[in-house]
Amino acid sequence: MIIDTREKLLEAKYFLERMKENQPDRDAFKYNLSAFLAAGRSVTFVMQREFSATPGFKKWYDEKNLGSDETMTFFNNKRVMTIHQQPVQPGAHVNVSISGQVILSSKSISAVVTHADGTVERIESEPTPEKGRKSGLMPPPEPTKTEVTTEWRWYLDDLPEKDVVTVCEEYIAKLETLVAECESLFSRSRGS
């Protein structure tokens, strides 16, 4: 039998997976983040209710001192804010990469290329006209295969050094460890 606490943890994981799947959709990402915050914070609330009468639980839980853990405190504060004050408002960083050969038909070409290492290169050229062409334009380009990839990362103003999905995964890992230890120590005492 799955304990209620684990059930709530699975709910938080569910919303984390929906966030990952919906990163290009701001509203879906934001709504799933809000649900994740509520479900994640509820894990310890449900744990305290579920095991409050179990011998040794209160002492064990108090010794965890979760209020001094930066990640746990951060997520508690975010949950309070989004439930009681205002919706969570993450900001997006979008990285678009284009790879492949690009052929342009023009008298001159000018491009600014930013490489993966951050260096910027300005490219300018004067294409030579095809023999016998009066216009001076290059021949029409051949179709080429170009690959475009887009990577979305969401950030919160009060935690700009880590993206939302990464910090949520860290939070889930802490909750998973806490729930596993609780189950190991106290589930049998409850007769589950």
Secondary structure in CASP SS format (residue, H / E / C, confidence):
PFRMAT SS
TARGET T0000
AUTHOR 0000-0000-0000
METHOD secondary structure of the structure
MODEL  1
M C 1.00
I C 1.00
I C 1.00
D H 1.00
T H 1.00
R H 1.00
E H 1.00
K H 1.00
L H 1.00
L H 1.00
E H 1.00
A H 1.00
K H 1.00
Y H 1.00
F H 1.00
L H 1.00
E H 1.00
R H 1.00
M H 1.00
K H 1.00
E H 1.00
N C 1.00
Q C 1.00
P C 1.00
D C 1.00
R H 1.00
D H 1.00
A H 1.00
F H 1.00
K H 1.00
Y H 1.00
N H 1.00
L H 1.00
S H 1.00
A H 1.00
F H 1.00
L H 1.00
A H 1.00
A H 1.00
G H 1.00
R H 1.00
S H 1.00
V H 1.00
T H 1.00
F H 1.00
V H 1.00
M H 1.00
Q H 1.00
R H 1.00
E H 1.00
F H 1.00
S C 1.00
A C 1.00
T C 1.00
P C 1.00
G C 1.00
F H 1.00
K H 1.00
K H 1.00
W H 1.00
Y H 1.00
D H 1.00
E H 1.00
K H 1.00
N C 1.00
L H 1.00
G H 1.00
S H 1.00
D C 1.00
E H 1.00
T H 1.00
M H 1.00
T H 1.00
F H 1.00
F H 1.00
N H 1.00
N H 1.00
K H 1.00
R H 1.00
V H 1.00
M H 1.00
T H 1.00
I H 1.00
H H 1.00
Q C 1.00
Q C 1.00
P C 1.00
V C 1.00
Q C 1.00
P C 1.00
G E 1.00
A E 1.00
H E 1.00
V E 1.00
N E 1.00
V E 1.00
S E 1.00
I E 1.00
S E 1.00
G E 1.00
Q C 1.00
V C 1.00
I C 1.00
L C 1.00
S C 1.00
S C 1.00
K C 1.00
S C 1.00
I E 1.00
S E 1.00
A E 1.00
V E 1.00
V E 1.00
T E 1.00
H C 1.00
A C 1.00
D C 1.00
G C 1.00
T C 1.00
V E 1.00
E E 1.00
R E 1.00
I E 1.00
E E 1.00
S E 1.00
E C 1.00
P C 1.00
T C 1.00
P C 1.00
E C 1.00
K C 1.00
G C 1.00
R C 1.00
K C 1.00
S C 1.00
G C 1.00
L C 1.00
M C 1.00
P C 1.00
P C 1.00
P C 1.00
E C 1.00
P C 1.00
T C 1.00
K C 1.00
T E 1.00
E E 1.00
V E 1.00
T E 1.00
T E 1.00
E E 1.00
W E 1.00
R E 1.00
W E 1.00
Y E 1.00
L E 1.00
D C 1.00
D C 1.00
L E 1.00
P C 1.00
E C 1.00
K C 1.00
D C 1.00
V H 1.00
V H 1.00
T H 1.00
V H 1.00
C H 1.00
E H 1.00
E H 1.00
Y H 1.00
I H 1.00
A H 1.00
K H 1.00
L H 1.00
E H 1.00
T H 1.00
L H 1.00
V H 1.00
A H 1.00
E H 1.00
C H 1.00
E H 1.00
S H 1.00
L H 1.00
F H 1.00
S H 1.00
R H 1.00
S H 1.00
R H 1.00
G C 1.00
S C 1.00
END
